[in-house]
Amino acid sequence: MKLNSNTLVVLILCTVFVIPECSPQLKPVIGQKFQSLDFAFAFYDVYARAVGFDTRKQGMRKASDGVTTWYYVVCNREGCKRSNEEDDVNARSGFTLKRRRLSKRCGCKACISFKYFSESGIPRYIIHEFNEVHNHCMVESEHQQFMTLNRKLDDVHHKFILDCSKANIGPTLTFKVLKEILGGFDLVGCNVGDIRNTSRDIKAFAHGCDVQMVLDDMAKKKELSDAFTYHYEVNDANQLVALFWCDGLMKRNYHMFGDIVAFDSTYNTNRYCMIFTPFTGKDNHGKPVTFAAGLVCNEKTGAFAWLFKHFVECMGVAPKMIVTDQDLGMKSAIQEVLVGTRHRWCMWHIMHKLASKVPGRLLRDEDFKKEFNACVWSDLLEPDEFEEEWNGVIERYELEDVDWLNTLYEYRQMWIPAYFRDFPLGSMIRTTSISESENSFYKNFMKPRANLAELYLYFNNALDFQRNARTKLDYNDATSVPILATKLGFEKHAATLYTDSMFRKI
């Protein structure tokens, strides 16, 4: 048996009596007085941490006026594990335990009690009873990092865990990062379970008030900047049914790059099943840039019309073209609100469904893929040329009875590039890349079961990453010198002439 050097151990009839030794200043004494229960608990915890055991608050008494008159604290190994016979009785009674776990309890009698008294009208607490004898050995110094008393998460830990949660970093990786930052496992002050429980408690704190937390934050941003805009709507039960927000930088980006806007409603990223709908475009680097964001409770015409109305009011001008999926409610809302805006269906959403709509035999036919893609994707064809090519593909591969393709052909003016040749720079915009890029981008930051407060944090974090990436590209453009194709050809030609002249001299 390995024992601490500061521990007195007595063996009587095979029973262990352990009296831990420590500095007199740390050891409790009957009759010792404290200003409050918090001071009393802190003093006993310091003593327990120094000698090597954990504590547990066992019982208390309160007076009619609510004042705690007595408090009882024991060693965490007090009591005994429930016997197997009791487990069997509970099982027969219908109260089955989820699992059988190991127990640290060994019937330890070490304890302390604090009693309330008044001294000159000032409330005080005094040590009424103190038993320092344990029936087990104290925790070794190399193991004390795992004691409950030594695993305390302070404000710094909570802030770090919250920041990691915003960055979509889980408890295990958070613990690893803390270990590397602080320099060792014994310096972290917690374990993975503590971090997981803290993350759960943070989420529980926001439960029921997460919507109000988001609205309060938006109200503060509105006070700090008039450029920040937000609108929300609640139903008769005072539940949020729609939310729209946009800051000053989003507005600035829209007026620079907002001729074509992609609007996607495929993000069910929260526990309330509200639909996250970002307004996205492309910046001068060809990367996604967010213009605004919204949340709606359904995909009906009224919900989308509400969003489009506030988007136009916020920006002051409607986009020249809007790219969406094939939602008919969205189509009606655009016709109602965005009267002068060209509406185009996103080809990525359409072509993504092709594999499940055409016969399986064609999925392995490379000729069909080449011909169909050449027909659909080409922005060099005129409308009548496209129709001729389409009908030829349909006839050659016997697809006349595929209703999905017939429906797409009826709405060909909504998605085929041949019908957007009159739109300025329309051929340079690959509508598939806008939605595909934003889809994959937001998936890296969003969690499907997040509450609205978490969703708002994730969105802001994603926005920061997006803006930082654009700033980096701006820096590269400002500090890099491009190699022009004509210059490269001139240098190659000059090198050839120089080589030829050298051979002629030889």
N, C-alpha and C positions, 0 to 999 in steps of 0.2 A: 504493500500500500504506500503510495507516494503522498507525502504530506507537506503542507506549507511550513516554513521555518517559524512563522509567527502564529502558530496554532498549537494549543495545548490539547492533547488527545488522551482520554482516559478510557480504558477498557474494563468494564465491570460486567462479569457474567455474559461475555460475548456481545455486550451492548456498547456502542460507541457514543461517547460524550465528548463533543468538540467545543472548546472555548476559544474562539479566535482572539488573538492579541493584537492590539493596535495602540496608537498614541493616545494618551489620556484626553487630549483635546478633542478627539473624534469619538470617543466612547460615550454613549448616553449614560446618564445618571438619574436615578429616581429623584424627583423633585426639581429637575431642570426646567426652566420656564422659557416660553417662546411667545413672540408677539402675535403669531397667527398659526393656523394649521399648515399653511404652505411652508413657512419657515421650519416647522416641526418635521414635516415630510422630507424636506430637502436635507435637513441635518441627518435624519436616519438613513436616507439614501446614500449620502456621502460615506457614512460609517459602513454600510453594507457593501458599497463598491470597493472600499479600501480593504476589507477583510476577505471578500470573495463570495458573496451570496446575493440572490435576488429577493425582492420583497413583493408582497401582494397586499392590497388593502382588503381587509376581511369584513369589517362590520362597523356600524356607526349608530349613534342615537341622536335624535333631534328633539328640541323642546317645542312647545306649542307655538312659539314665536319664530320658529325656523332656524334657531341657532343650534349649531352642532355642539353637543355637550360631551360627547365621548367618541373616540375613534380608535379602531383596533387594527394594527398592521402586523402581518406575520411573515415568516420566511416562505418563499414560494414553493418550498418542498413540504409545507404543512399538509396534513390530511393524508388519505390513502387512496389508491386507485380502486375503482369499482371492481368488485370481484366478478368472475365469470358466471357465478350463480345468479347475481343480480342481472347480468346481461341476458341470461337465459329466461329469467322471469319477465323482464321487459319485452323480450322477443315474443313470448307466449301471450303477453298482454296487448301486443300490437304496436308497442313502442320500440321499434328496432333502431339500433344505432347505425349511422352511415358507415362507420369504419372503426376498427379497434386500433387505438394509437398507444404508443409507449407513454408512460407516465413518469414524471420526476418526483412525484410525491412519495414520501417515506415516513410520514408521521412526525415530522420535526415540530418541536414545541417552542422554538425561538420566536419571540414576539415582543411587541411594545404597544402600550396604549397611552393615548393622550386625553387628558380631561380638562374640561373648560372651567375657568374660575375668573372672577373679576377682582382686579387690583386697583383700588382707588377709582372705581368706575370705569376702568379700562379693561376690555376683554383680553384674557391671556389663556394660554394652554400650558399644562404641566405634565411631565412624564409621570404617569400614575403607576405603571407596571413595566418592568423590563426583564426579559429572560434572554440571556446571551448564550445559552447552551444549545448546541445543535446535535443532532444524531447522525450527521454525515460530514464528510470532509469539505473544506472550502474549495472553490474553483481555483485551479492553477492560473498563474499569471498569463501563461501563453494561451489560455482558453477564455480569459475574461472579456475579450472582444465580442464574444457571442452572448454575453449576459444581457438581459433586457435593460438593466440599468445603464449599460454602456452603449446601447443602441438607441440614441436619441437623435431625431431629425429636427434640426433647428431651421430658422428662416432661410438660411443659405441653401440648405438641402432642398427645401420646398421650392425655392425659386429655380434651382437647377433642374429639379424634376419637372416643373411646369414648363421650362424652356425646352427640355428634351421632348416633352409631350407635344408641344407646338411643332417641333421638328419631326414628329412622327417616329421618335426613337423609343423603343420598348424598355421595360424595366431591366432586363438582363444586360443590354448594351449600355444603359445608363449607369448601372453598377460598375461595369468594366471601365467606362470613361472616368467615373469618380475615383476608382482605384488608381488609374494612371495619373490623374491630376494630383491627388493627395499623396501618392508615393507608397501605397501599400494597403493590403486588406485591413490591417489593424487600425488604420487611420481613417477609414471610410466612415465608421460610426453607424453602420447599418448593414443589412443584407438585402438580397434581391426581394425577399418577401416583404420587407419593410417598404421598399420603393413601390412595389406593386400595390400594397395596401394604401400607401399615400396617394398614388394615382387614382385609386378607387375613391378615396375620401374627397379628393379634389373634384372629381366628377359628381359625387353625391352632393357636395356643397352647392353645385350649380343646378342640381335637379329641381325643377319646378320654378326656378327664377332665371334660367339661362336666357330666355327671350328678353326679359327686362334688362339683364346685364348687357346684352347686345345693343338694345335701344338706348340705354343710358350712355354707353360708350359713343354711339353715333351722335347723341345730343351734345356730348362734350366736344367732339370733333367739329360739330356745326358751330359751337360757340367760339372755337379757336380759329375757324376758317369759314368764311361765307361761301367759299367755293365748294365745300363739302355739301352734298345733297343726299337726302334720304327721305323715303316715303314708306308708310306701312298701312296696313288695313287689318282690322279685326272683325270677327263675326259677332253675333248676338251673345255668344258665350264668352266673349272677351278673349278669344283665341286668335293667334296670328294666322292669317290666311294669305298674306302677300307682303313682300318686302323688296324694296329697291334702294340701292345706294351707289354713289359715285363720288370720287374725290377730285380735287383740282387737277392733279396730274393725269387722271383718266380723261378728263375733258380736254386737256391740252393734246393728249395723244389722239383723241378722236378727231379733233379739227385738223391734225396733220395727216392721219392715215385712215380716216373714217369713211372714205368713199364706198368701200365694200365692208359689210359687217356680217360676221357669222354668228348666228343665234342657235345655240344647242340646248336642248332640254332633256338630255339623257342621263343627268347626274342625280341619282337617288342616294345622296351621301349623308343622310341624317336619320335619326331614329324616329322622327315624326313623318317620314316619307314625303317631306316637302321637296319639290323639284328645284335643284340649283341650276340657274340659267344664266351663264355668263354671256356678255356681248363681247365678241373678240374680232380682231382684225390682224393685219400684217404690217409690221413696221418696215423701215427702210433696209433692214437686214434680212427681211423675209422670215422673221420670227414672230410667233404669236404675241399680240399685245392686247391687254384687257381694257375695254372702254367703260364697262359698268357690270354690275351683277345684280341678280334678283332671286327671289324665292317665291314660288307659288305652290298652292296646295293641290292644284289639279291642272290638267292640260286642256281646259275648255277655252273657247273663244274669249270669254270675258276676262279670264285671268291673263291671257297673253295681251289682250287689248289694253289692260291696265298697265302692264309693263311697258309696252310700246309708247303709250301716251306719256308716261313719266320720263321715258328715255328721250323722247323728242323735246319735251319741255325742258329737261335738264341741259341738253346739248344745244338747243336753239335751232337746230336744222336736222332734217331727216337724212338718213344715208341714201346714196344713189342706188345701191343694190344691197339686198339682204339675202344671205344664204342660210337655208334652214333644211330640216329633214322633211319628210312627206306628210307631216301632221296636218290634217285638214282644218282643225281648229286654229292652228297657227296661220294657215293660209287665209282663213276668213278674217282673223284679227288684222293681218297685214293689209288686206283690201279695205278694211274699215278705218284704220288709223294711218298707215303709211301709204297714202293715196298715190303720191308721185314716185314711189320707190319700186325699182324692178325687183321682182321676187324670183329667186333661183333655188332649185333644190340641190342639196349637197350630193355630189356624185359618189362620195365615199360611203354615205349611208346606203345609196342604191346598189352600188357594185358589191358592197359587203354582203348583200342578201343573194347575190347571183348564184352562189354555190348551192343554196338550199331551194332555189326556184327552178333551175333547169334540170333536165334528166341527167342521171348519174353518168351515163355513157359519154356525155359531152365534157365532163370535168377532166377526162383523160385525153381529150382530143386537142392537141396543140394547134391544129389548123383553125378549129372553131374559136379558140381563145384569141389567136392573132387577128382573125377577121372581125370578130365582135369588138375587140378593143380598138382596132383601126377605125371601125365605123363609129363607135361611141365617143372616143376620146379626141378625135381629130378636130382641130379648130380651123382647118384649111378648107373644109367642105362647105359648100353652100347648102341651104335647107333642102332644095330639091335633090341635090346630089346625095345628101344624107339619107333621105327617104328611099332613094333608089338602092343605096347600099344596104340599108336596114331590111328592106323587103327581100333583097337577094339572100341575105344571111338567113332570114326566117324560112324561106322556101327551101334552101339547100339543106338545112338541118332539121326540117320538118317540125318547126316550133309554132305552127299556126294555132294550136290548141292550148298554148300556155297563157292563161289569163293574165298572169303578172306582167309578162312582156307586152301583151296587148294593151294593158292599162298604161304601162310606161310610154308606149307609142302615142296614146291619146294625149298624154301630158308632155310630149316631147319638147314643146316650147318652154317648159319649166326647167329642163336640166341639160339638154344637149348643147354643147358649145357652139354648134353651127348656128343656133338661133340667138347668140349673144355676140356675134361678130360686129354689130353696130355699136356695142358698148365700148367707150374709151378704155383702152388697156385691158379689156375683158379677156383677151386671149392670153395675157401674161399672168392671170390669176388662176392658179390651180385650186379650185374650190375644195378638192379632196384634202389637200394638205392643211387647210385652215382647221377644219373640224378634227382631222386625225391628230394634228399636233396638239390642239388644246385638250382633246380627250386624253391622250397619253400624259400630258403635262399635269393636269389636275389629279389624275389617278395616283401620281406619285406623292401627293400631299394629303388627300382626303381619306377619311375612314368612313365606312358605310354606316356605322352605328353611333356616330358622333352626335352629341346634342348641338343646339344652335350656337352656343358659346364656343364650343370646340371647333365647329365648322367655320365660324368667323375668324378664330385664331389661325386655323389652317389656311384659309383663303388669304389672310394678310401675310402669312409666311410665304405662301406661293407667289404672291404679288411682289414681295421683296426680292425673291430669287429671280423673278422675271425681269424686274427693273435693274437689278445688279448685272444680270447677263447682258442686257442691252447697253448699260454704261460701259461694260468691258469691251463690247464690240465697237462702241463709239471711240473708245480710247485707242483700240487697234487701228481704226480707220484714220485717226488723227496723227498717229505716230508711225504708220507704215507707208512705204512708198510702193505703189503697185508697179508690176512689170507689164508694160504694154506689149501687145502682140506685135505691133509694127517694130518696136524697139528690139524685141527678141529676134524677129526675122532679120533685122539689119545686122545685129551682132553675129548671127549665124552666117550671114552672107560675107561679112568682113573677115570672119575666121577662115572661111573657105578660100577667099582670095589670098589671104596671108599664107596659108598652107601651100597653095599652088605656086606662089612666087618663090617660096623656099625650095620647092622641088626643082623649079626651073634653074635656080642658082646652082643647085647640086649637079 
